[in-house]
Structure formats: structure tokens, C-alpha cells
């Protein structure tokens, strides 16, 4: 199986000003910050409302792979997905008309889509912020987004559906009831909308990575711009380059590695390559 990184990375075109950057000074502080605001007094439990995304360079924007690959050519999106389903040998990818399942499957196997990969696990986000040893001369970043607040901002009909289901995140099954194509998604919700949804458990990689997705109306939208307009929804935790090796070594000891996140020989090879790289 293709061992694509959960978080494809691309350099940003121009500097953006983020209101909620926090520079981490230690491993202990990092662990504290990713769980900040996770305590739910009414439940007496730690139940986080946050989605996490780790990047090896803090200057990277939250651009989806379709925008990076196809630029401002939104008309190509339909053809990419149509031909992915048309030429797929796998019956799972064809999925009998379920376009949301096909979209997730396409993203999972490296096709450029408007989806953006996230995880429920802050430690998996730490992994992707520190896995690329070629970027150890640069600060990394963990995006921390309150997906519960973000989903409540979505317009009808999805807002009503979320309330009716009494859920904080959408599922593919919920989306299929209301939205039947990407053009339908764009038309019904309107401009500059974003939702977070859970993918089906397609394989061990999605399960082990505790995968989560965001999707915006308009495949050429950049999520940074939406988040900057909603500063109460996000926080960026900057991991200084000097701290990366410590974070990396402690994650390895906790078994948060490519060997686990990408089950199979590809993941094993990537783990060994990085683990035995001299400092």
C-alpha cells in the first residue's frame, strides 16, 4: 500500500500573521499545552474538542493537495475523482456511487483532493512535526483546532443535522444523507465554509493514525485564511528546532513511529531509516 505521509507539506507563498502562536520551551510544556482546555467539569473527564495537525516547518500553510497540485483550476477536481473511480481495480474505491467514501479513499491513496488530514491524537501530530529529519534546522508546528466550535459555524442544512444527531463531528454516513456531490456541497453551504468529519475505518493506517479530515467549500480555499478570521477556534504550538530531537526520541520510546502509523514494510523501512540516522 502507498505509504504517503498523513500530512503532505508545501511551502507558503507569503507570510501570514497568526494571533495565537505559542512557542514551546520544553517537552513537559508541550504535553501540557496539547491537553489544555480538555477537562470537562460536567463530565469529570478529559475529553478534548481539538483536532491536531503536525508540520515539520512552522511556515507551511494549510493548503490541500488539490490546490498544491492543480493550482486555481477547480474544474479539474471532478475529473480527478471521476477517473480515480473509473480506473480503479479495487471494488472498494468504486464504492457503488458513494462519493464521500470515494473521496476519502482517493485522499488516503495520494490523489490530490480538497481534504486536509488531521488527527485526534496530539502525539501523532507531534510525530509528523518531527519525522522529517531533513527539516531539523527549522521550527515545527502543531495546529490545534477546536473542531466542535468550527462545526457549529457551518450553515444549513448541515448545522441542523449536527444538532439533530447530537454530534460534535460529522461522519461520512451523515454527510451522504444531505450532500451528494462536491458541487452540491459548494452550492448548499456557500462560500468559505469548513467542516470536520470522521472517515470510515478503511484500513489499519487510518485507525492507527486516529485520522480526521477537514473539507472546505471551494477546492482552492486555504484553511489558514478561515482560521485567522476565527481566532477563538485555533492555536499554533511552535516546536523550536532545538527541541525536535528530544520530542522525537521520547515519541520513539512511546512507540509513536512509522512502524505503527504505516503498518507494513514501507513503514518499517521509514522508521529504521530515521531511527539510525546520525545526529
FENWOQUI-V537921 format. One record per helix or strand. SS is the DSSP state (~ for helix, > for strand). FROM is the first residue (numbers start at 1). LEN is the number of residues. If there is no record, write none. Layout:
# FENWOQUI-V537921
SS&FROM&LEN, SS&FROM&LEN
This chain:
# FENWOQUI-V537921
>&21&4, ~&27&8, >&39&2, >&45&2, >&50&6, ~&65&6, ~&76&12, ~&91&7, ~&99&10, >&116&4, ~&122&9, ~&133&3, >&140&7, ~&147&6, ~&158&8, >&170&2, ~&172&7, ~&182&8, >&194&5, ~&204&5, >&211&6, ~&223&6, >&234&6, ~&241&13, ~&258&4, ~&265&11
